[in-house]
């Protein structure tokens, strides 16, 4: 009998049965969630005969009062997480006190996003410090829900290049790229269920060309090292692109100095051209400026300019390239018309608008305006 009892004892499992997987995951829940009254985990029934070798799949742990789709699987979850699910249930018209309590708990896990109000009934989120993408996603959901209730329309997110990991969560919420600069990306979103009225990104690039002639009737001309005219021996006017915050007249003077070493002063804008799909699908505004030389010794820009010299105007005009291209011919025509005749261009004057005290440049035909004003006053 003793031997039989000994054999029975040895046949029993020598290890303790492992707890169901759902119970083993319980410590992974946030401590704040475990401590909230009424949100304790629903009891999990242990199956008879459950052991470490059992193949039974435990059911996921869920909060009391929550439907199965709101169950917490570990610390993760579907896109949007618990806050997104509870927010959708709250906005659907549910008045359940349980849902309200759970939403309040979930909202404690979001962070206040830094933002400022714009002048058009929208907000601009200006991210500066790093944030976990998951926290950012939950915080953005909560902010959008709040702003939608407040009647906010446009929402902007300015992300520095160092926080590019937050782009995906923003795009998943419906934000789109608006524009980008060297150090940041701007995204946009429209909250109302209407066609958005947000302004599009900048549509034009601004270029300048300089018509500059000396007393010998020679025009300042260059041959470029790159571009479509490279290696063709074509003389052209100095050209370039206006920099951000730079006036048109200042841009023309700067480009002449950089490419040729010639000091010059701005006289007038003679004409301008608009073209589309010119640079990365952007439109182009090109201003032809008349400059007066203040120096004459040329020092060419080696990085961009192959050759630079004062070219007799007749020789410049006789080039096949000039004869073939109408745009270049018109630049030459208006330049000579200004020098030899009474062609009037546009002069800038500093003005203030009704909305700001900041000065801006207003270009106009001052000569004809003065004549018209003199005639009307007589």
Buried (B, 14 or more C-beta within 10 A) or exposed (E): EEEEEEEEEEEEEEEEEEBBBBBEBBEEBBEEBEEBEEBEBEEBEEEEEBEEEEEEEBBBBBBEBBEEEBBBEEEEBEEBBBBBBBBEBBEEEBEEEBBBBBBEBBBEBBBEBEBEEBEEEBBBBBBEEEBEBBEBBBBBBBBBBEBBEEEBBBBBBBBBEEBEEBBEBBEEBEBEEBEEEEEBBBBBBBBEEEEEEBEEEEEBBBBBBBBBBEEEEBBBBBBBBEEEBEEEEBBBBBBBBBEEEBBBBBBBBBBBBBBBBBBBEBBBBBBBBEEEEBEEEEBBBBBBBBBEBEEEEBEBBEEBBBEBBBBEBEEBBEBEBBEEBEEBEBBBBBBBBBBEEEBBBBBBEEEEEEEEEEEEEEBBBBBEEEEEEEEEEE
